[in-house]
Each structure stands twice: as C-alpha cells, then as structure tokens.
Amino acid sequence: MNTRLSKRAVFIAALMSATAFSAQPSLAASNLMELLFPSRRIEAQPVMPADPPSKRTAAPARSQPVRAPIKRVTVTAPTNYDYKPETLVAVDFSKVDPQLTASAHPVSMAPTMEADRFGLKIDHLKEAQVQAEKRVADALLSFYATNQKPIWTSSYDVTPQAKAVVAQLARAGEAGLDPLDYSVKLPGDAYDRSDIPGRLKLLAEFELQLSARALRYALDQSEGRINPNRLSGFHDLATEKVEPRAILEQLAEAKDPTAVLASFEPRNKWYAELKQRLHEIADTGQPSVTIAPGTLIRPGQSSPELPKLMALLREKAPKAYLEQHDLVLQQHQSSEIYDESLVQAIKDYQLSQGRRADGIIGSATIKALVGESSQSKRDRILYSMERLRWMPHEFGERYVFINQPAYRAQYFSGGTEKLAMNVVIGSPRNQTYFFNDTIETVVFNPSWGVPRSIILNEMMPKILSNPSYLERSGYEVYDRTGRVVPSSSVNWSKVAASGGGVGIRQKPSLDNALGELKILFPNSHDIYMHDTPAKSYFKRDMRALSHGCIRLENPRGMAAAVLELSVDELKPYFGKNERNVKVKSQLPVYVSYFTAWPDAATGEINYYDDVYERDAYLQKAIAKTTALRQADMLQTANL
C-alpha cells in the first residue's frame, strides 16, 4: 500500500513539474523597438522551438502532437539600388504664365537704343529645343520669363564672356568631369545679315543650351553628378544644396562668369591634392606586370608565376629589405619552386607592408607587389572627387574624419591632424553608413541598448531556447515604460513574431560591448564611436567586423580630443555608473568612404580596398548618367 502511494506521489509530482515547465506567462507590451529603430525592415521567418533538455525527454516514447513553428521576424539591412539617373525634360516656355512675361522688365534696358539693339526676345526662346534636368529647366523658365534678357548674347553676337564659359566647360576634365556633358556648339561670328530670323533662332538655341550646361556644371561641382542616396540605403547625405535660379542670376550679373562657375568646385585641401594627382597620373604610361588571376602559392609548391614575383620584389621592395634578402631573391629569379629558403624573405616582405606574415603568396601579397595600374588609380581618384562633392566643401577648423576603407579615424584642429587611430567598421553584411553629423556627447561607463537587428537576428534563437541566457550574460530587459522586468516574464514567442514589445540592454561593466565609453552624434542609423573589449581586432588587416558602429583603438584619446581635455582629465568620469558629458564646442564628424585619399602629412595618395564594393556601383551610376546626357546632346546636334 505504501509502495503504491509512493509511486502515485512521484507520478503527480512529475506531472505538476512538467505542467509548470510548459506554462508561458504573457506580457502586456507594445512595439517599443519599432519606435527606437525604425530604419530597418522586418521579415517573418518560421523557427521551430528549441528541443527541451534531454533530461526532460527521457520519459517513455509517446505520440506527440506536431508543434507549429514559431514565426520569427528578422531585420534586413539596406541594399544597393539599381541607379536611376536624373531624367531630362524639355525647356517648354509654352507653360509660362503670359501675365508673368507681360509684367516682366528686361534688366538694364532703360535706353531706347539699347532696347532696339537687343536681339533675342522671349518668343525666340520659345522656339528653342533644349532639354535639361528638371531643376535646371524650371530655373531657366523662371529666369528668362521674368528677366527677358539674354546672358550670353548681345544684339546678334555672342559675348566674350560666353566664349570664355564655353572654353571653361571644355576643360571640365581637369576637375574629373566629362567635358562632353557640358559641350555647347559656339555660333560663328560671321552670319548672313539678310537672314536675321535664322541668326536669332541659332542664338536662342545657344543661349538656352549654354545656360543649361553652365547650370549643370555648377550643380555637378557643388552636389556631384550622382545623387548618393539613389545608390544604396547606406548613403544618407544632403542633396540640392544650391538654388539653380540664384546661380543664373549670379552668372547674369557677373563681369566674369567663369569665376562664378569656378567657385562651386570643392575648396578643401583634400580635393586639391586629389586633383593634382589626377593630372600627374594622366601624364604617366607606366607598364604593368600581370600575374595570373587566382594565383596562390604555399611553401613547397611550384608556380610559373614565381619568377615574375621575384622580379617585382627586387624592383619594388624597400631598400632595407633588399639589403637583407637580395641574394636569395637572385637565387630564385628563374625558379618556379617556392622552397623553405624563400619563405622567410616573403614573411619579412609581408611584415614590411603591415600585413600578417603567414608566408603564403596570395592576393594581398601579390596586390602589394603588382600595385594598381594607372587607370585603376585614376578611377579611384575620380570616385573620391565625386564623393567629396557630396560632402560640405569646407570641413571646418575642427572635425573628426573617418574613412571606412582605410579603417582609420582622425581628429583635426586648426586644419591639422592631431590624432589618428585604427578603427573597426561594419562588416560587409552590416555596413557602416556614409553620412555627416555633429558630435554632441561622450558617455562614460555606458550601458548598451542592443539594436533590434541584433536582438531579432542573432539573440532571439538563444532566448527562445533559454530565456535565462540574458541575465546570465549581463543583460536586462525593459518594457515600454522603461521598467526592468525579468526575462522569464516575457512571452518571447510573441516578441519573436511581432518584432518588438521589449528592449534589451547590457549593463555597464568591463565586458560591456561598448567598453568604457561611447561618443555620440545622434542619427537615425544608431551609429556611434565606442570602445571595445575585443582589442585584438585592431591588429587585423581587414577590420570590417562590427555590426555597423565604429570601434576605436584609442577611445580615451578621441574622447579627450572632442571634449578638449587631456586624457588624464578624463579619469574622474570612469567608474560604475553611466555618465553623460556634453561636448562644449560641438564639432562635425564625417563618416565617409574613400578608396583613394591623401596622406594628412605628405599629401601622397593612398589607395584602399573597396571593402563594400561601392566603387563598382558608383561607376555604373556614372556610366548611366553619362549615356543619358550625351544621347540627348547627340540627338540635339542632329536636329
């Protein structure tokens, strides 16, 4: 009898335990994380519940009902776009309000004789067939309808100023632009005086064409040929920074319109140094050595490419390196076998280039030896000049500059580099954005508000398997009011299906993902600079490893710089509690992307790997834009 009771008690206890384990308390919560991180898109993905621990499945096998998969949303990153160039529209004066033209007063037309000598009138412009970007076309209609006076012609002649501007546009290649995008056919000085209507028709076409191309040039120089925000979701830069109508008015009033056009070119030292190097490369014709694509030579292997690599080493290696290794290089100049006697020489060369010395002759080592062709360097400079046009043309006296392909952050004051360091940027899957902002705050001993993308994409499977994982790992969960709640009280299946409802943060500690400080420049992408406990990443050649934020090799140095303090003066801010310190003199930060960039000290151009492959997308956009513009100009020339 006692034995039966004992067995029954064990059974009931086991049943109650199993019931308690399977119960799921609910949490009344709303979509807080949607508000916090709205810039990423969510997609539903079914996920099977994690298997319970083996000790809970040791009961005799029974038929179990099939469990429906848990729906789980994930956050997808922005993508690259199929670039669409700015379409061209007709400059159509038939759309101009007649009352506007009737009430208009030609500029400087007081003397009657001058009015009589004025050749072009609004009616002549109406017959011209010119196409331009919509902003340009709107500016042309507005300007000529109200002023009713040409800029580039006087009576029946082309002005000297017009000829100077045509010549200036023909030299657009000096600024890394395509001269054909701005080409205008200059009417001859001689004309048939018996055919004044024919002359006026020709001058009307020229007048509108030159104004349209001059405006295009000014806009291209001030804003770029390409709208960066149409390239990908990773670009977030200001556009339409100048007013086309105002530019026309400047050109009309200026004694020297070429100076007006020249003023729209970027004016910083970086642009000037890139432009200078562009001219130098254009004059070189250095031959290049071709190594077979995919060449990979490990110690002990043989390759017909090895003698060419030995010749390159003897030609391009540093003098100190050659003094030590020239003999072994000579011994292998005709050999295809990569033997042990050569391995140390290769390792030393890799070290001299700042790379990991593994002795394997692969793409990185070959690239360092072969270098880039003149055309490749020229292309990278052109891309960098275009990207500079997207940014403020003057960076200011004091700023932070981050160049993602270089994996470097620099602090400038008084136009001089005061601090530089290695950084870790977003991985190719979690790319760092290209944008400008203003540094406002340094947070010491920061907590880490885990981005929704990381919660849903990476942490959720672990949480569904074991909600206590969060507390054990130093995280805390908070509801929509900011109140901390136990992770076990959250219906994580509901959170996984909806994509929101609660937030997760990591408390300040030495193991915190943000380290001991973060530097904030509030933006919609939740990107900032911060410390990291993963210091070994800074020793790697390829440092695109983060979720998108910028990890600093010397965070205290950067924090002291932006706060205008010494590093020692930061010591009182460190401790256990989170502390915000406002930057007294806020400064811009440029989170940029340049695969060719001048050295701050020497001005020499350094070239970097296109880690996010953005050069290729930019090149396609430029090609599409050029094709659209020049097809229109060819059509116009054939009319």
Secondary structure per residue as TSV (DSSP state, phi and psi in degrees):
chain	resnum	aa	ss	phi	psi
A	1	M	-	360.0	-48.6
A	2	N	H	-62.1	-35.4
A	3	T	H	-64.3	-41.6
A	4	R	H	-63.0	-45.1
A	5	L	H	-60.3	-40.9
A	6	S	H	-61.9	-44.0
A	7	K	H	-64.3	-41.2
A	8	R	H	-64.1	-40.3
A	9	A	H	-62.6	-40.7
A	10	V	H	-62.8	-41.1
A	11	F	H	-63.6	-44.9
A	12	I	H	-64.7	-41.8
A	13	A	H	-62.3	-40.7
A	14	A	H	-65.5	-40.5
A	15	L	H	-63.5	-43.5
A	16	M	H	-63.6	-39.5
A	17	S	H	-63.7	-43.1
A	18	A	H	-65.2	-39.1
A	19	T	H	-64.4	-43.2
A	20	A	H	-63.3	-38.1
A	21	F	H	-66.8	-34.8
A	22	S	H	-85.6	-11.1
A	23	A	-	-69.5	145.7
A	24	Q	-	-126.3	106.0
A	25	P	-	-68.1	148.9
A	26	S	-	-101.9	157.5
A	27	L	-	-127.0	123.2
A	28	A	-	-76.6	105.5
A	29	A	-	-145.0	156.5
A	30	S	-	-119.2	-174.6
A	31	N	-	-84.1	64.7
A	32	L	H	-60.0	-43.2
A	33	M	H	-68.3	-24.8
A	34	E	H	-60.8	-37.1
A	35	L	H	-72.8	-35.6
A	36	L	H	-74.3	-37.7
A	37	F	-	-133.3	72.8
A	38	P	T	-82.1	-8.1
A	39	S	T	-82.7	-6.9
A	40	R	S	-110.3	147.1
A	41	R	E	-92.3	147.9
A	42	I	E	-113.9	145.5
A	43	E	E	-133.7	140.8
A	44	A	E	-81.4	136.4
A	45	Q	E	-136.3	126.8
A	46	P	E	-73.0	137.6
A	47	V	E	-132.7	127.7
A	48	M	-	-70.8	140.4
A	49	P	-	-59.1	146.8
A	50	A	-	-65.7	145.2
A	51	D	-	-65.0	139.8
A	52	P	-	-66.9	159.3
A	53	P	-	-53.7	150.9
A	54	S	G	-60.7	-32.7
A	55	K	G	-66.9	-18.2
A	56	R	G	-93.1	-4.1
A	57	T	S	-112.6	16.7
A	58	A	-	-82.4	-2.5
A	59	A	S	-67.7	160.8
A	60	P	-	-56.1	144.1
A	61	A	-	-64.3	131.9
A	62	R	-	-133.7	160.7
A	63	S	-	-73.2	127.6
A	64	Q	-	-109.6	142.7
A	65	P	-	-64.6	143.6
A	66	V	-	-71.7	124.3
A	67	R	-	-86.5	134.3
A	68	A	-	-69.1	142.6
A	69	P	-	-65.0	147.5
A	70	I	E	-77.9	127.4
A	71	K	E	-75.5	131.2
A	72	R	E	-132.1	130.2
A	73	V	E	-90.1	149.7
A	74	T	E	-126.8	159.4
A	75	V	E	-100.4	126.0
A	76	T	E	-100.5	142.2
A	77	A	-	-76.8	162.7
A	78	P	-	-58.9	165.4
A	79	T	-	-127.4	168.0
A	80	N	B	-79.6	147.3
A	81	Y	-	-106.4	160.5
A	82	D	-	-82.3	103.5
A	83	Y	-	-62.5	133.7
A	84	K	-	-113.3	112.9
A	85	P	-	-65.4	161.5
A	86	E	-	-64.7	122.9
A	87	T	-	-72.2	157.0
A	88	L	E	-103.0	141.9
A	89	V	E	-126.6	158.2
A	90	A	E	-74.8	141.4
A	91	V	-	-82.6	96.2
A	92	D	-	-109.1	103.0
A	93	F	G	-75.3	-10.9
A	94	S	G	-67.2	-17.6
A	95	K	G	-87.5	-5.3
A	96	V	S	-76.3	136.7
A	97	D	-	-62.4	120.8
A	98	P	H	-58.4	-32.5
A	99	Q	H	-65.6	-32.9
A	100	L	H	-65.5	-45.0
A	101	T	H	-71.9	-32.8
A	102	A	H	-67.6	-32.8
A	103	S	T	-91.4	-2.0
A	104	A	-	-74.1	153.0
A	105	H	-	-122.0	115.4
A	106	P	-	-55.6	138.7
A	107	V	T	-70.4	135.9
A	108	S	T	53.4	46.4
A	109	M	-	-117.5	29.7
A	110	A	-	-64.1	-50.6
A	111	P	S	-66.1	136.5
A	112	T	H	-63.6	-40.8
A	113	M	H	-62.2	-38.9
A	114	E	H	-63.7	-40.0
A	115	A	H	-64.1	-39.4
A	116	D	H	-66.7	-33.3
A	117	R	H	-78.2	-15.9
A	118	F	-	-67.1	119.5
A	119	G	-	-80.9	-61.7
A	120	L	-	-75.4	138.7
A	121	K	-	-129.4	170.9
A	122	I	H	-58.2	-33.4
A	123	D	H	-65.5	-33.6
A	124	H	H	-67.0	-39.5
A	125	L	H	-67.0	-28.7
A	126	K	H	-62.7	-27.7
A	127	E	T	-86.5	-10.9
A	128	A	-	-70.9	143.8
A	129	Q	-	-112.0	95.3
A	130	V	-	-131.4	138.3
A	131	Q	E	-116.6	149.1
A	132	A	E	-158.0	169.2
A	133	E	E	-59.7	150.5
A	134	K	H	-58.3	-42.0
A	135	R	H	-60.8	-39.6
A	136	V	H	-68.9	-45.9
A	137	A	H	-60.7	-43.7
A	138	D	H	-61.8	-40.1
A	139	A	H	-66.0	-39.5
A	140	L	H	-63.5	-45.6
A	141	L	H	-61.5	-45.9
A	142	S	H	-63.7	-45.1
A	143	F	H	-66.5	-52.8
A	144	Y	H	-72.5	-28.7
A	145	A	H	-68.4	-32.8
A	146	T	H	-94.1	-33.2
A	147	N	H	-89.5	-38.4
A	148	Q	-	52.1	39.4
A	149	K	-	-141.6	134.5
A	150	P	-	-70.8	156.4
A	151	I	S	-95.1	-33.8
A	152	W	S	-110.5	-2.3
A	153	T	E	-129.8	152.9
A	154	S	E	-135.1	122.6
A	155	S	T	57.9	-115.7
A	156	Y	T	-115.5	21.9
A	157	D	E	-121.5	156.2
A	158	V	E	-84.6	134.2
A	159	T	-	-76.8	155.7
A	160	P	H	-58.0	-35.0
A	161	Q	H	-62.4	-39.0
A	162	A	H	-64.0	-42.8
A	163	K	H	-62.8	-37.3
A	164	A	H	-67.2	-38.4
A	165	V	H	-68.9	-40.9
A	166	V	H	-58.5	-43.8
A	167	A	H	-65.3	-38.6
A	168	Q	H	-63.7	-43.6
A	169	L	H	-65.6	-31.5
A	170	A	H	-67.7	-19.0
A	171	R	T	-98.4	19.1
A	172	A	G	-61.7	-23.2
A	173	G	G	-60.5	-26.2
A	174	E	G	-64.7	-23.8
A	175	A	G	-101.0	15.0
A	176	G	T	78.6	16.7
A	177	L	S	-107.0	167.7
A	178	D	-	-93.9	114.7
A	179	P	G	-57.6	-28.8
A	180	L	G	-66.8	-22.3
A	181	D	G	-67.2	-17.3
A	182	Y	G	-124.5	13.3
A	183	S	-	-69.2	133.8
A	184	V	-	-135.6	131.4
A	185	K	-	-78.1	124.6
A	186	L	-	-85.3	121.9
A	187	P	-	-64.0	145.0
A	188	G	-	-69.1	158.7
A	189	D	S	-72.4	-31.7
A	190	A	-	-85.1	141.8
A	191	Y	-	-154.4	163.1
A	192	D	-	-80.2	108.2
A	193	R	T	-69.2	-11.7
A	194	S	T	-85.1	-9.0
A	195	D	-	-120.0	62.7
A	196	I	H	-62.8	-41.4
A	197	P	H	-58.1	-39.2
A	198	G	H	-65.1	-39.8
A	199	R	H	-63.9	-43.8
A	200	L	H	-64.5	-36.9
A	201	K	H	-62.9	-43.4
A	202	L	H	-63.8	-43.0
A	203	L	H	-68.0	-34.2
A	204	A	H	-63.6	-44.6
A	205	E	H	-60.4	-44.6
A	206	F	H	-64.6	-43.7
A	207	E	H	-57.1	-52.2
A	208	L	H	-69.8	-39.2
A	209	Q	H	-61.3	-47.4
A	210	L	H	-67.1	-40.1
A	211	S	H	-63.2	-41.3
A	212	A	H	-64.9	-42.4
A	213	R	H	-74.8	-34.2
A	214	A	H	-64.9	-41.4
A	215	L	H	-64.0	-43.2
A	216	R	H	-58.5	-43.8
A	217	Y	H	-62.1	-45.5
A	218	A	H	-62.6	-42.1
A	219	L	H	-68.4	-40.1
A	220	D	H	-63.1	-40.0
A	221	Q	H	-71.2	-36.8
A	222	S	H	-86.3	-29.2
A	223	E	H	-123.5	-16.1
A	224	G	-	99.7	150.4
A	225	R	S	-67.9	-31.6
A	226	I	S	-106.4	135.7
A	227	N	-	-80.1	109.1
A	228	P	G	-61.9	-30.6
A	229	N	G	-72.5	-9.5
A	230	R	G	-92.2	-6.1
A	231	L	T	-78.5	-44.3
A	232	S	B	-165.3	167.7
A	233	G	T	-73.2	-5.6
A	234	F	T	-89.8	0.1
A	235	H	E	-104.7	131.9
A	236	D	E	-144.1	83.9
A	237	L	-	-131.6	151.4
A	238	A	-	-67.3	139.2
A	239	T	-	-126.0	171.7
A	240	E	-	50.6	57.5
A	241	K	-	-84.3	-14.7
A	242	V	S	-126.4	160.7
A	243	E	-	-105.1	114.0
A	244	P	H	-57.0	-40.5
A	245	R	H	-61.3	-40.1
A	246	A	H	-64.9	-34.3
A	247	I	H	-64.7	-43.4
A	248	L	H	-59.4	-40.6
A	249	E	H	-65.6	-37.9
A	250	Q	H	-63.0	-43.9
A	251	L	H	-63.8	-38.4
A	252	A	H	-68.3	-33.7
A	253	E	H	-90.8	-18.4
A	254	A	-	-77.3	140.6
A	255	K	S	-71.2	-30.9
A	256	D	-	-126.9	87.4
A	257	P	H	-64.8	-21.5
A	258	T	H	-64.5	-34.5
A	259	A	H	-67.4	-35.4
A	260	V	H	-63.3	-47.0
A	261	L	H	-64.4	-39.8
A	262	A	H	-64.1	-26.1
A	263	S	T	-70.8	-14.0
A	264	F	T	-85.3	-8.5
A	265	E	S	-72.9	141.0
A	266	P	-	-52.7	143.6
A	267	R	-	-113.7	12.2
A	268	N	S	-88.8	163.7
A	269	K	H	-64.8	-30.5
A	270	W	H	-66.1	-43.0
A	271	Y	H	-65.0	-42.6
A	272	A	H	-61.6	-40.1
A	273	E	H	-71.6	-37.6
A	274	L	H	-65.0	-41.7
A	275	K	H	-63.7	-41.5
A	276	Q	H	-63.0	-43.0
A	277	R	H	-67.3	-33.1
A	278	L	H	-59.3	-42.5
A	279	H	H	-65.8	-39.7
A	280	E	H	-66.9	-41.7
A	281	I	H	-66.5	-36.6
A	282	A	H	-60.8	-24.7
A	283	D	T	-92.6	-2.8
A	284	T	-	-99.3	154.8
A	285	G	-	-140.1	43.2
A	286	Q	-	-66.4	136.0
A	287	P	-	-72.4	157.2
A	288	S	-	-121.0	147.9
A	289	V	-	-93.8	130.8
A	290	T	-	-101.8	123.1
A	291	I	-	-104.6	137.4
A	292	A	-	-54.3	131.8
A	293	P	T	-56.7	141.5
A	294	G	T	79.5	9.5
A	295	T	-	-62.1	128.9
A	296	L	-	-144.8	116.0
A	297	I	B	-121.8	118.6
A	298	R	-	-99.8	156.6
A	299	P	T	-52.5	133.7
A	300	G	T	93.9	-14.0
A	301	Q	-	-90.6	166.3
A	302	S	B	-118.7	152.6
A	303	S	-	-159.1	137.2
A	304	P	T	-68.2	-12.1
A	305	E	T	-81.7	-14.5
A	306	L	H	-61.0	-44.1
A	307	P	H	-59.7	-37.4
A	308	K	H	-65.6	-37.0
A	309	L	H	-68.5	-35.8
A	310	M	H	-65.2	-40.3
A	311	A	H	-64.5	-39.5
A	312	L	H	-65.6	-40.5
A	313	L	H	-60.4	-45.5
A	314	R	H	-68.0	-25.6
A	315	E	H	-84.8	-37.8
A	316	K	H	-114.8	-12.7
A	317	A	S	-68.2	152.5
A	318	P	-	-58.4	152.0
A	319	K	H	-58.6	-43.3
A	320	A	H	-63.1	-35.9
A	321	Y	H	-65.6	-44.0
A	322	L	H	-66.2	-35.2
A	323	E	H	-59.2	-30.6
A	324	Q	H	-90.1	-32.5
A	325	H	H	-121.4	2.7
A	326	D	H	-60.3	-35.6
A	327	L	H	-63.2	-46.5
A	328	V	H	-69.7	-30.6
A	329	L	H	-66.9	-40.4
A	330	Q	H	-61.6	-39.7
A	331	Q	H	-65.5	-21.8
A	332	H	T	-110.3	11.3
A	333	Q	T	-68.6	-17.6
A	334	S	T	-118.1	3.2
A	335	S	-	-95.4	144.7
A	336	E	-	-103.3	5.1
A	337	I	B	-103.0	125.9
A	338	Y	-	-91.7	85.8
A	339	D	-	-93.2	176.0
A	340	E	H	-62.0	-29.9
A	341	S	H	-67.0	-17.9
A	342	L	H	-98.4	-18.5
A	343	V	H	-59.7	-44.9
A	344	Q	H	-64.9	-34.7
A	345	A	H	-63.6	-40.4
A	346	I	H	-67.2	-42.5
A	347	K	H	-60.7	-41.6
A	348	D	H	-66.3	-35.5
A	349	Y	H	-66.7	-42.2
A	350	Q	H	-59.0	-41.9
A	351	L	H	-62.9	-39.7
A	352	S	H	-65.1	-21.1
A	353	Q	T	-98.2	8.7
A	354	G	T	74.1	24.8
A	355	R	S	-114.0	166.2
A	356	R	-	-68.9	130.6
A	357	A	-	-88.8	83.7
A	358	D	-	-102.9	-6.2
A	359	G	-	76.9	0.7
A	360	I	-	-92.6	126.5
A	361	I	B	-88.0	95.3
A	362	G	-	-120.4	-161.0
A	363	S	H	-61.1	-39.4
A	364	A	H	-67.4	-44.3
A	365	T	H	-65.9	-42.3
A	366	I	H	-64.6	-41.8
A	367	K	H	-62.8	-39.0
A	368	A	H	-64.0	-34.4
A	369	L	H	-78.9	-48.0
A	370	V	H	-71.9	-36.2
A	371	G	-	73.7	-171.3
A	372	E	-	-107.2	150.3
A	373	S	-	-68.0	160.8
A	374	S	H	-59.3	-38.2
A	375	Q	H	-65.5	-41.4
A	376	S	H	-63.1	-43.1
A	377	K	H	-64.1	-41.6
A	378	R	H	-61.8	-43.0
A	379	D	H	-61.0	-44.3
A	380	R	H	-64.0	-36.5
A	381	I	H	-66.5	-41.5
A	382	L	H	-60.9	-41.7
A	383	Y	H	-64.4	-39.4
A	384	S	H	-68.0	-38.9
A	385	M	H	-64.7	-38.9
A	386	E	H	-64.0	-44.5
A	387	R	H	-65.6	-32.2
A	388	L	H	-64.7	-30.4
A	389	R	H	-68.6	-23.2
A	390	W	H	-74.8	-19.3
A	391	M	S	-99.1	169.1
A	392	P	-	-55.5	135.5
A	393	H	S	-71.9	-19.3
A	394	E	-	-125.3	123.6
A	395	F	-	-77.6	-21.3
A	396	G	-	104.6	173.3
A	397	E	S	-78.1	-28.2
A	398	R	E	-137.8	122.3
A	399	Y	E	-164.9	165.2
A	400	V	E	-111.0	132.6
A	401	F	E	-122.3	124.3
A	402	I	E	-118.2	118.9
A	403	N	E	-107.2	109.7
A	404	Q	T	-61.9	-48.9
A	405	P	T	-61.9	-25.8
A	406	A	T	-83.6	-12.9
A	407	Y	T	54.4	44.9
A	408	R	E	-134.8	146.5
A	409	A	E	-124.2	138.0
A	410	Q	E	-130.6	145.4
A	411	Y	E	-114.3	128.1
A	412	F	E	-117.3	140.2
A	413	S	E	-141.5	133.4
A	414	G	T	63.4	26.4
A	415	G	T	76.5	7.5
A	416	T	E	-120.8	140.2
A	417	E	E	-67.6	122.8
A	418	K	E	-107.2	-20.9
A	419	L	E	-156.2	139.6
A	420	A	E	-145.8	148.6
A	421	M	E	-158.9	160.1
A	422	N	E	-73.0	151.2
A	423	V	E	-135.8	160.9
A	424	V	E	-108.6	131.3
A	425	I	E	-114.5	-178.7
A	426	G	E	-64.5	148.0
A	427	S	-	-69.5	164.8
A	428	P	S	-55.3	-28.5
A	429	R	S	-79.8	-31.3
A	430	N	S	-120.6	65.6
A	431	Q	-	-66.8	146.3
A	432	T	-	-75.8	139.4
A	433	Y	-	-74.1	163.9
A	434	F	E	-107.3	108.7
A	435	F	E	-161.7	170.1
A	436	N	E	-120.8	147.8
A	437	D	E	-156.4	-168.9
A	438	T	E	-126.0	126.7
A	439	I	E	-74.7	127.2
A	440	E	E	-119.8	-34.5
A	441	T	E	-144.8	145.3
A	442	V	E	-113.9	127.0
A	443	V	E	-107.8	119.9
A	444	F	E	-96.5	146.6
A	445	N	S	52.5	54.8
A	446	P	-	-78.1	148.4
A	447	S	-	-83.5	163.0
A	448	W	E	-117.5	109.7
A	449	G	E	-76.8	108.5
A	450	V	-	-66.5	124.0
A	451	P	-	-59.0	148.3
A	452	R	H	-58.5	-35.1
A	453	S	H	-61.3	-39.7
A	454	I	H	-72.5	-39.7
A	455	I	I	-58.4	-51.1
A	456	L	I	-78.9	-38.3
A	457	N	I	-83.4	-33.9
A	458	E	I	-117.7	-41.2
A	459	M	I	-85.6	-28.6
A	460	M	H	-58.9	-42.8
A	461	P	H	-58.5	-38.3
A	462	K	H	-68.3	-39.6
A	463	I	H	-66.3	-43.1
A	464	L	H	-62.6	-34.1
A	465	S	H	-74.1	-36.7
A	466	N	-	-157.7	92.8
A	467	P	T	-58.1	-26.0
A	468	S	T	-70.7	-7.8
A	469	Y	H	-56.1	-35.1
A	470	L	H	-66.1	-52.0
A	471	E	H	-61.0	-40.5
A	472	R	H	-65.5	-26.2
A	473	S	T	-96.8	8.2
A	474	G	T	85.6	18.7
A	475	Y	E	-101.2	157.8
A	476	E	E	-131.2	151.5
A	477	V	E	-108.4	139.3
A	478	Y	E	-132.9	150.2
A	479	D	-	-91.9	-168.9
A	480	R	T	-67.2	-18.6
A	481	T	T	-90.8	-3.5
A	482	G	S	90.1	1.8
A	483	R	-	-77.2	131.5
A	484	V	E	-72.0	131.4
A	485	V	E	-127.9	153.0
A	486	P	-	-64.9	138.1
A	487	S	G	-63.4	-26.8
A	488	S	G	-70.4	-15.8
A	489	S	G	-88.8	-2.2
A	490	V	S	-94.5	135.1
A	491	N	-	-80.8	87.4
A	492	W	H	-68.0	-26.8
A	493	S	H	-63.6	-38.4
A	494	K	H	-68.4	-41.1
A	495	V	H	-62.2	-43.1
A	496	A	H	-63.2	-35.6
A	497	A	H	-77.6	-33.9
A	498	S	H	-92.2	-24.9
A	499	G	S	86.9	4.8
A	500	G	-	-162.3	-167.5
A	501	G	S	118.6	-35.6
A	502	V	-	-141.7	163.5
A	503	G	E	-119.1	161.2
A	504	I	E	-130.3	135.4
A	505	R	E	-136.8	153.0
A	506	Q	E	-100.5	127.3
A	507	K	-	-69.8	155.0
A	508	P	S	-58.3	134.3
A	509	S	S	-172.5	172.2
A	510	L	T	-67.2	-24.4
A	511	D	T	-93.8	0.6
A	512	N	-	-58.3	141.1
A	513	A	T	-61.6	-22.4
A	514	L	T	-95.1	0.6
A	515	G	T	66.4	-139.4
A	516	E	T	-97.5	-5.0
A	517	L	E	-164.4	159.3
A	518	K	E	-138.9	151.5
A	519	I	E	-117.7	118.2
A	520	L	E	-102.2	137.5
A	521	F	-	-136.1	84.8
A	522	P	-	-47.8	128.5
A	523	N	-	-151.1	163.8
A	524	S	T	-73.5	-8.2
A	525	H	T	-97.0	-2.2
A	526	D	-	57.1	42.5
A	527	I	-	-109.0	138.2
A	528	Y	-	-155.4	172.6
A	529	M	E	-95.0	145.6
A	530	H	E	-159.8	165.5
A	531	D	-	-75.1	172.4
A	532	T	-	-155.6	144.7
A	533	P	S	-76.6	-13.4
A	534	A	-	-87.4	70.9
A	535	K	G	-69.7	-25.1
A	536	S	G	-65.9	-22.0
A	537	Y	G	-62.8	-27.0
A	538	F	G	-70.7	-13.8
A	539	K	G	-87.2	-8.4
A	540	R	S	-81.5	152.6
A	541	D	S	-71.8	-46.1
A	542	M	-	-97.9	114.4
A	543	R	-	-119.2	31.9
A	544	A	E	-91.2	83.5
A	545	L	E	-133.0	-6.7
A	546	S	E	-93.9	-176.7
A	547	H	S	-87.9	6.2
A	548	G	S	133.1	-27.9
A	549	C	S	-75.8	168.6
A	550	I	E	-104.1	114.1
A	551	R	E	-90.0	132.5
A	552	L	E	-101.8	135.5
A	553	E	S	-70.5	-34.9
A	554	N	S	-125.9	72.2
A	555	P	H	-64.8	-36.2
A	556	R	H	-65.1	-39.6
A	557	G	H	-61.8	-43.7
A	558	M	H	-68.9	-40.4
A	559	A	H	-61.9	-43.7
A	560	A	H	-62.8	-38.7
A	561	A	H	-64.6	-48.3
A	562	V	H	-71.1	-27.1
A	563	L	H	-86.9	-4.8
A	564	E	T	58.4	46.5
A	565	L	-	-127.0	170.2
A	566	S	-	-86.3	161.5
A	567	V	S	-61.8	-37.5
A	568	D	G	-62.6	-32.5
A	569	E	G	-71.9	-7.4
A	570	L	G	-84.2	-17.5
A	571	K	G	-53.3	-41.8
A	572	P	G	-63.0	-17.4
A	573	Y	G	-82.0	-16.5
A	574	F	-	-86.1	144.1
A	575	G	S	171.9	-147.7
A	576	K	S	-95.0	-28.6
A	577	N	S	-96.4	143.3
A	578	E	-	-66.1	137.7
A	579	R	E	-142.5	126.5
A	580	N	E	-98.4	132.1
A	581	V	E	-124.9	119.2
A	582	K	E	-73.8	141.9
A	583	V	E	-79.1	119.3
A	584	K	E	-62.5	-49.5
A	585	S	E	-109.5	92.9
A	586	Q	E	-59.4	146.2
A	587	L	E	-137.2	152.4
A	588	P	E	-73.9	151.7
A	589	V	E	-126.2	132.6
A	590	Y	E	-111.8	105.0
A	591	V	E	-93.0	95.1
A	592	S	E	-119.1	179.0
A	593	Y	-	-145.2	102.8
A	594	F	-	-134.2	121.6
A	595	T	S	-88.7	-5.2
A	596	A	E	-135.7	128.0
A	597	W	E	-154.5	139.6
A	598	P	E	-70.6	144.7
A	599	D	-	-68.7	135.2
A	600	A	T	-63.0	-31.0
A	601	A	T	-90.7	-43.7
A	602	T	T	-102.9	-21.0
A	603	G	-	82.2	-5.8
A	604	E	-	-63.7	142.2
A	605	I	E	-85.2	126.3
A	606	N	E	-101.1	144.9
A	607	Y	E	-116.7	138.0
A	608	Y	-	-127.8	154.9
A	609	D	-	-63.5	143.0
A	610	D	-	-83.5	77.6
A	611	V	T	-60.7	-32.4
A	612	Y	T	-103.2	5.4
A	613	E	-	58.4	34.8
A	614	R	H	-80.4	-22.8
A	615	D	H	-60.7	-41.1
A	616	A	H	-63.6	-40.7
A	617	Y	H	-69.1	-36.1
A	618	L	H	-66.1	-41.7
A	619	Q	H	-61.5	-41.9
A	620	K	H	-62.7	-40.3
A	621	A	H	-65.0	-41.9
A	622	I	H	-63.5	-42.8
A	623	A	H	-62.7	-42.1
A	624	K	H	-64.6	-42.8
A	625	T	H	-64.5	-44.6
A	626	T	H	-61.9	-43.8
A	627	A	H	-62.3	-42.0
A	628	L	H	-65.0	-46.4
A	629	R	H	-64.8	-45.6
A	630	Q	H	-78.7	-23.1
A	631	A	H	-66.2	-39.8
A	632	D	H	-64.8	-41.9
A	633	M	H	-67.6	-35.7
A	634	L	H	-66.2	-40.3
A	635	Q	H	-64.2	-41.7
A	636	T	H	-63.8	-39.6
A	637	A	H	-65.6	-26.5
A	638	N	T	-88.6	-3.8
A	639	L	-	-69.7	360.0
